[in-house]
Amino acid sequence: MYCSCHVFRSFLGVIYEFCGSFDHEILRLSMTMTAQSLFKHVLTEGDKFILSWVSPLQDQGGYAIAVNYGDSALECLQVLVTYQLLLRFPRGSNCVTAY
């Protein structure tokens, strides 16, 4: 069985040969960061990819509306919590103010 780590290592080998004048540690770090970014993108946007392949257009519209309203509600909640935390724990003060 061919593991994805072997594919990634062989891909790095090709890049190393192609870019011989670059620092190998920085090149390895940049390739690792790129792979992590692509993996994160698949994890965060994977539901939209799958939905676009398997569902009709009407279902996609309903899903988009639900996701956007859900994101807006969570963002409002995050702002409220952030402001409350900033009020309770002000930066630069040594004492905690109880309300």
Helices and strands as residue ranges (DSSP letters): H 4-18, H 24-54, H 57-88
